[in-house]
Amino acid sequence: MKEQFLKAMYFRHACKVFDETKKIPKDDFEYILECGRLSPSSFGMEHWRFLVITDENLKKRLKPVCWNQAQITTCSHLVVIKAQKEILKPDSDYVRKMFERRGLPEDMTKAYIQKYTEFMQEKKDEEKLFCWSAKQCYIALANMMTGAAFIGIDSCPIEGFEKEKVENILNIDTKKEEVAVLSAFGYRVQPQPKKVRLSLSEIVEYL
């Protein structure tokens, strides 16, 4: 099992050009989304929402505001991961629902909500709230890319985009949510470059 997982890690790379003639089967892509859905998040708030784009015309509209990167229009599926904001505020029905679903006694649920409220005091600033929420989205992104690699599907995380313009094209209400990151999924057309990484001895310290 370890070898299989590491094989997927070596397979995964930032694929810059995808085979436009190949589309990811529905069940395989739902599996990738499931990898994202099952990801951990701070306080279990599931900060992400996935906007899946397969419409070719919409991809073409997005490409110019995504640094004209080829993967935007050549991929099979483009995923826009939106970081939630409004629903994460301590007094929201969503927050209470997310804690209540754990089935804990009422006093414990109230204690969790109180702890969450205290934690969120420093997140009152919209920018800080988005930053925290976006960090959770990256956890889901990583799991989706690794899950895709495990079944031989390529991906490319994309941070090179004009955020406000992307949000305008997609009619995103930025008072409620903002775009955290994009990711393209599909099948490679070019050989994978050699994976280059620092050694464990260079990045790990034991205390």
Phi and psi in degrees as a GROMACS rama.xvg file:
@    title "Ramachandran Plot"
@    xaxis  label "Phi"
@    yaxis  label "Psi"
@TYPE xy
-61.3506  -40.6432  LYS-2
-65.0296  -38.4879  GLU-3
-64.5607  -41.885  GLN-4
-67.1653  -43.9616  PHE-5
-65.5293  -32.9768  LEU-6
-60.7691  -41.4696  LYS-7
-65.5766  -37.9915  ALA-8
-65.4727  -37.8129  MET-9
-72.811  -32.2299  TYR-10
-68.1817  -38.7721  PHE-11
-68.4062  131.48  ARG-12
-152.793  167.136  HIS-13
-77.4866  91.6606  ALA-14
-72.206  119.996  CYS-15
-90.6207  -25.4493  LYS-16
-135.478  129.138  VAL-17
-107.294  160.839  PHE-18
-78.333  108.845  ASP-19
-67.6419  -15.2266  GLU-20
-86.4425  -9.47831  THR-21
-110.377  130.13  LYS-22
-115.578  142.33  LYS-23
-72.5643  127.881  ILE-24
-58.2512  148.428  PRO-25
-53.839  -46.0451  LYS-26
-67.737  -34.8514  ASP-27
-67.8757  -38.4212  ASP-28
-73.2474  -33.7931  PHE-29
-66.3663  -31.9444  GLU-30
-63.2431  -41.6668  TYR-31
-62.7951  -43.662  ILE-32
-63.2391  -36.5678  LEU-33
-64.1267  -36.3986  GLU-34
-60.5848  -36.7848  CYS-35
-72.1003  -43.3311  GLY-36
-60.824  -36.2523  ARG-37
-84.2288  3.19863  LEU-38
-70.4951  154.031  SER-39
-77.5304  156.463  PRO-40
-150.604  156.233  SER-41
-59.1822  126.292  SER-42
61.5861  9.95099  PHE-43
67.379  29.3252  GLY-44
-82.5633  -9.1667  MET-45
48.2096  63.5822  GLU-46
-63.058  -18.2086  HIS-47
-88.7149  152.928  TRP-48
-136.627  136.3  ARG-49
-104.078  121.148  PHE-50
-105.108  110.182  LEU-51
-96.2597  123.444  VAL-52
-113.839  119.013  ILE-53
-120.305  -12.0333  THR-54
-66.9893  118.74  ASP-55
-64.7215  -35.6984  GLU-56
-66.4701  -38.2702  ASN-57
-68.2162  -38.7766  LEU-58
-59.2983  -42.3996  LYS-59
-63.9082  -35.6314  LYS-60
-69.1512  -33.6095  ARG-61
-78.2192  -30.1786  LEU-62
-53.038  -48.2232  LYS-63
-60.0799  -30.2146  PRO-64
-94.666  8.33243  VAL-65
-119.488  41.831  CYS-66
59.4181  23.664  TRP-67
55.5099  34.6256  ASN-68
-75.0388  133.327  GLN-69
-61.2594  -31.6436  ALA-70
-64.9387  -21.6451  GLN-71
-62.0074  -42.7327  ILE-72
-100.855  -15.6334  THR-73
-93.1165  -15.2524  THR-74
-71.435  161.194  CYS-75
-76.1619  -48.4645  SER-76
-132.647  130.915  HIS-77
-107.967  125.52  LEU-78
-110.67  124.476  VAL-79
-101.481  118.02  VAL-80
-97.3376  118.27  ILE-81
-100.714  128.746  LYS-82
-88.1281  125.965  ALA-83
-75.2822  150.915  GLN-84
-131.78  -63.6342  LYS-85
-56.637  -45.0691  GLU-86
-71.6054  -12.4175  ILE-87
-86.6646  -6.2685  LEU-88
-68.1125  139.278  LYS-89
-51.3748  -31.394  PRO-90
-90.7453  9.41006  ASP-91
-80.8659  151.836  SER-92
-62.7764  -31.8158  ASP-93
-61.5243  -46.1834  TYR-94
-60.9191  -46.4886  VAL-95
-61.2111  -42.5031  ARG-96
-60.6793  -42.5079  LYS-97
-66.4211  -32.2908  MET-98
-80.8492  -39.3409  PHE-99
-66.6694  -29.2427  GLU-100
-64.9815  -13.7008  ARG-101
-73.2601  -13.9737  ARG-102
72.4144  25.5612  GLY-103
-84.0178  160.65  LEU-104
-57.4367  152.824  PRO-105
-57.0889  -38.8916  GLU-106
-66.2974  -35.1176  ASP-107
-72.2236  -37.4894  MET-108
-61.9337  -44.2501  THR-109
-62.8101  -37.629  LYS-110
-65.632  -40.7348  ALA-111
-63.3112  -44.1126  TYR-112
-64.119  -38.8029  ILE-113
-63.6309  -43.6725  GLN-114
-62.7468  -41.5537  LYS-115
-63.1016  -42.9634  TYR-116
-61.3222  -41.9866  THR-117
-64.5121  -42.5912  GLU-118
-61.4889  -37.5628  PHE-119
-79.2955  -6.09458  MET-120
-57.6611  -37.2897  GLN-121
-83.7707  -1.93892  GLU-122
-105.049  15.7084  LYS-123
-63.4743  -34.1308  LYS-124
-65.9419  129.945  ASP-125
-57.6441  -37.5569  GLU-126
-66.5788  -40.9569  GLU-127
-67.2988  -37.7179  LYS-128
-63.6449  -46.358  LEU-129
-63.0712  -42.9361  PHE-130
-58.4265  -45.3619  CYS-131
-63.8837  -45.0211  TRP-132
-65.0162  -41.1635  SER-133
-63.9061  -35.3325  ALA-134
-58.7377  -38.6085  LYS-135
-68.1125  -34.7988  GLN-136
-62.4819  -32.6751  CYS-137
-69.1251  -27.3159  TYR-138
-65.3346  -46.1806  ILE-139
-62.706  -41.6424  ALA-140
-57.8974  -46.9806  LEU-141
-60.8039  -42.6056  ALA-142
-67.1481  -36.6015  ASN-143
-65.9333  -42.1893  MET-144
-67.6651  -41.3662  MET-145
-68.6396  -41.0702  THR-146
-61.0753  -40.0937  GLY-147
-63.3669  -45.2437  ALA-148
-60.892  -33.271  ALA-149
-61.9608  -27.2079  PHE-150
-111.521  20.4069  ILE-151
79.7052  24.043  GLY-152
-108.879  134.059  ILE-153
-86.9394  163.56  ASP-154
-152.897  168.291  SER-155
-152.945  115.482  CYS-156
-72.8001  141.971  PRO-157
-129.971  114.091  ILE-158
-108.124  -9.73329  GLU-159
-82.824  84.475  GLY-160
-155.563  156.426  PHE-161
-87.9744  99.971  GLU-162
-53.4473  -52.0193  LYS-163
-63.3951  -37.6807  GLU-164
-69.6434  -38.8215  LYS-165
-63.1682  -44.8521  VAL-166
-63.7545  -35.9908  GLU-167
-66.8869  -44.4469  ASN-168
-61.1776  -37.6816  ILE-169
-91.1842  4.68788  LEU-170
53.4425  46.9201  ASN-171
-89.0558  129.849  ILE-172
-80.6556  100.609  ASP-173
-74.0584  -5.20962  THR-174
-74.21  -25.4451  LYS-175
-101.88  -35.1666  LYS-176
-157.835  159.814  GLU-177
-138.602  157.521  GLU-178
-73.7222  124.967  VAL-179
-91.6824  -48.7529  ALA-180
-165.005  159.277  VAL-181
-116.057  158.813  LEU-182
-149.041  135.096  SER-183
-101.198  143.365  ALA-184
-130.913  142.395  PHE-185
172.061  -149.259  GLY-186
-127.348  134.19  TYR-187
-66.2344  154.188  ARG-188
-118.793  -12.9489  VAL-189
-116.547  153.674  GLN-190
-59.7797  144.885  PRO-191
-71.3978  132.014  GLN-192
-68.689  160.142  PRO-193
-62.2469  133.862  LYS-194
-78.6821  123.032  LYS-195
-116.557  122.95  VAL-196
-142.157  155.105  ARG-197
-66.5697  154.827  LEU-198
-75.1781  161.432  SER-199
-58.1917  -38.8814  LEU-200
-62.1772  -23.158  SER-201
-87.1916  -18.4478  GLU-202
-119.985  -6.04217  ILE-203
-115.655  135.372  VAL-204
-131.254  129.74  GLU-205
-102.636  137.348  TYR-206
